[in-house]
Amino acid sequence: EKLATGPHEIRPSLRLLFLFIFVMGVAPSPALTAGCPDRCVCDDQLVVQCAGQDLTQFPNDLPLATRQLIISNNRIEDLPALQLNYLSDLVYLDCSNNSLTEISESTFGNLRKLAYLDLSFNILVQIEDRTFGPLASLVMLRLTDNPSLREIHPDAFSENMALQVLDMSRNNLTVLNISSLIALPALRSLGLSSNPWRCDCDTEDLCLWVLDPSGQTVCHSPPELAGQRVAEVGMQLRIDCHQGLGYWDYLFFIAIGFVIFSAGTVSAWVMGVLMVLYERYRKRKSEELDSDDEDERGGTRSDDQRLCDEPRLHCRSDYGFQYCNMLFNILDKQSVCTRVSVCACERE
């Protein structure tokens, strides 16, 4: 049979082709639809919305191209690093109002594009060293309303050079090392209100550095400072904490004294050794010079003794007196012989 090619037979095929192209054009990409988790909504803007779904575990089968992930208002207890780090294009992550108890450096190990992170309203206990280190693009971090959060490592934010907004309000913080925070060049806003701050010498730097126009960052202890604004007690702590020497000050002075004593002892010993060596050298040199002088004097005395004996040999001659006068002039200048021998010569 021949294949029908008339106009009436071609029209239905064209309609089916146009319908297929239309469906493919408006449907979301496979990267978003094929892996969209249950009870979550994935749209064509690369946003995965899983908020308020009473989830107890991190959602599975997330699209790898996800840029925004919202899992707030659930009961999730853990952020699995393996699944989360597959989302290397993630820019926005909202984990607020869950049951998270712990996060670490490995949790966000591959999220280098993440700019917004919300961990508020959880039950975090502490923030470890370099927890947020891999988040090189992090701009805003919310750590509010974690009633069990008591400790934040001094280097927890040391590598977040792009961080502009950091909110740690309404936690259970009593002290905070601000050394790494001071070094953040982009930091513009810091929330510390409603924490039970201990205003003493350990938090002196914090009290001097923090600015709190709202007046809600206040001291909780000691009792005499309770209720006062942290920013107002900074100068008072500076005066009180530096009136006397502390434990480390005494250790410093002891160490410095030991170093000076050791250096002085070693220097004195070296100088003593050098002086002994110098005295030995000087004594040896003097002995050598004396020996040379004795040798020279010994040779001169032999010659002079011969001259001293000569007057008696020649005094009996016809020119003896003139020769004695000549010997007298010579012996008076060059010899140790006495003038008696010459005078004896003259008398003879």
PyMOL commands that set and color helices and strands:
alter all, ss='L'
color gray80, all
select helices_A, chain A and resi 7-26+30-33+81-84+105-108+179-182+201-209+223-225+230-232+234-241+247-314+320-334+340-347
alter helices_A, ss='H'
color red, helices_A
select strands_A, chain A and resi 41-42+47-49+68-70+92-94+116-118+126-127+140-142+151-152+165-167+189-191+197-198+219-221
alter strands_A, ss='S'
color yellow, strands_A
deselect
rebuild
show_as cartoon
